[in-house]
Amino acid sequence: MISKIRISNAVGGGYDDFWNSKKRYRVLKGGKGSKKSTTTALNLIYRLMKYPESNILVVRAVMNTHRDSTFAQLKWAQETLGVAHLFKNNISPLEMIYLPTGQKILFRGFDDVLKLASTTVEKGYLCWVWIEEAFEIESEADFEKLDLSVPRGNVPDHLFKQTTLTFNPWSEKHWLKGRFFDKTPSDTDAFTTNYLINEFLDETDRAVFERMKREHPRRYAVAGLGEWGITEGLVYENWEVKDFGLDEFTEDFKCYFGLDYGYTSDPTAFIAFAASREKKEIWIFDEHYGKRMLNSDIAKMIAEKGYAKERIRADAAEPKSNEDLRRLGIRRLLPSVKGPDSLINGIINISEYRIFVKPSCKNTIAELSSYCWDKREQNRPEDKNNHLMDAMRYAFYDLAHSGSTEIASYANNLSKGFRI
């Protein structure tokens, strides 16, 4: 048996109402470090063992993101509760089996809607669903497709049907806000949480949030406190999160790449997107965001992503780094084109386009959600939350010039195992 004291020690405080909720929808938005995903994982492992006929479906926008996120979190929960020896965790197919009863935890993605909608279990009832990173779900209609399919049917009186949604609230324009928070339905428990109730963070963790509070207050409101991302004052308003594959694009789309250097305080930011001048669309499909990267690390990252032979626009203020990268094999790297009005002109030109962001590009989503105009200086953005935004602007210069990479070459690379 698992003692109540042991579970309480593992979960900590601040989640009693969430833990005990049995309403049809249990919706949890929160900042980073708020325990929302780890608490959900602990809760679901505990529930599976408490209710012998229950089964669980775990959903993300993209199937291949489970292994390093929800699957790992649920394995951690097994270990934390001291019950890992009672589970068989399979990689292919991705599933968890509770050995004493044969109950299962299944993993699916919205990128395979047919398989998602037809999910069934051999024993018991598929009564609980966990949608992690629910912000990645593009539309309420997509959510409804799942909700009408799973959980389905009647369940015994000792069980209950529930869908749990956990996410970071990057934009107040998202359908989740209107559906579950503006007027919370009677069948819903909606929660907001943040790092302040996470007693497992150490002083270095808390210092990160305190620095964010001082230096990036808009981002702190969302990533720190779990508040909805603002829309007023955003530099780019016409954007949304949307999953896609590069093989879907027509010939008028080309690929563009940008690089902004950082090291200790600021991250090195790399971005890759497909765009069409005819359709006025930008589709961001890849990114990298990392601190303390040497030029050799940057070159290795670009090569491993498969972009070493492509034209990349990098910050012109770093000529030495640009030359180092060319010597390290990134031979088509070029400096960004800057001028007296290049910043504002670049923003104006990009603003003419609709921007779509692949769900895996989390740092791009975060910057688009917090990149704002400076209230103190007219017609200039704040010099923060802008590393990927700068990289995108460097790359966008080539959108008006020849020599960009055809989209077809990247569609072909999908079959060679490139992770895009």
Steps between C-alpha positions, in 0.01 A plus 500: 500500500602861438458709815323834488804659660723376220274640229471829685877524525536432128233748387554780747244774554267708286328225300234351729202619295664398174592156638148427626302646208262258328331741261484420129777751419797581721691788345830628635696794364821598667844650471824311472613317813143484635490119546201471267634217283675309777195523724276377218734207440499406869121530512444275201734225621328508838154491340585209271599292803201612710239423233562148359284535185633839394723574201662825386564669166776762486487740203733759350483687171786293357545133587879494498522764775363261767813298568702788645206667673187318623649149480806613697283687752279197563809278544630755751165485682525120524847529650399779737205299634715188531290294259722479190538123547125464445509656151626386162593801290517422130665718238350330194210541513523784751289386795510419870346187651409461866607139549263392781187569291606568141372859505667726246619852439492570126669783310366666186547815292266735318719445193323162456136592552358169376710296740420744778125480450500120482699443820360216711616276783462125545425503872292744697410852391690783333367761738778756541680718248798726562572764234845636578609832347137558399600840362643305204149385400420735215125536529202419714368290211804272526441465872134415438600214266690339785243589763221329306706185463689456827397445771188333364204296623373429848734418784418326832391715792837465673676657199459838334589654165742791496726686259794688654660783302833653607677787326691828510261788414711676236220695332162625617373451144511121538172309496578348842437835669152547358402137546612440858600825674291798386183334623592176672232238419339302783666180376849655524754566771748761373822575687793740472829428670860621503848440638423674831330185634779268389692424817736270307673789320834605645635851536672496159168407336319781678775745407425433132140611552601802705733614224224447244268707720747791496619482141207350306176581686269409213656157463504458879122555510449200270797267557529588868151571629292301250300801379363517147738641241398847394404607147502877550833646393638187335728565206360204304130431550415290194647168611384162624628157600438238233653160427609424143743309283729655241373261235169691508637816337472610139785613277464867585629430854871524576702442820687767695737485797614754760750503787538741792803458726498485878707344773459554875200727558334466160444177308627416156184486290457318168178496298383326183183580308329450168336801337310610194494855367194418295296368793655736757559213742787398729510147643760457776607135523824488699693688767790476741537694823802451724741688723880467530535363147846526348522554124596134465179405683296721269658348189437150632137583577440639151668199338304250709177668398599456136539868412879529459478557123219754513510879494479631855479867595684572826546812709733740314628634832700179550738481199750281687232244591370505142848427367552224758180327393601515134836340588309234695301396193201736498629646175192685375454704816457871425477807725163659553431816302465796733431868451357800688143371472560127448337403832172680450487428126556132564218492754264688267573258215459190717174640637348469152524120533296247693732301727446134589720328757558127539407393858852371565642854460419595859751783532369664183147478640622655825669791323209569267280510810713758681678708233343844553531859393691726737255741664780747578648520150268548207516251212756270658454159662631424846851358491400174668333171410642553152783256424301278265313805379831655394609177334170488310548859385854425375373204299201692369733728304556219251128467442530796261813365328598202289698194602279361776456129551214321327254333735518175303846420631367500856198289411744242364700513822195389699543152358866498608416536866551873551307625802299798380 
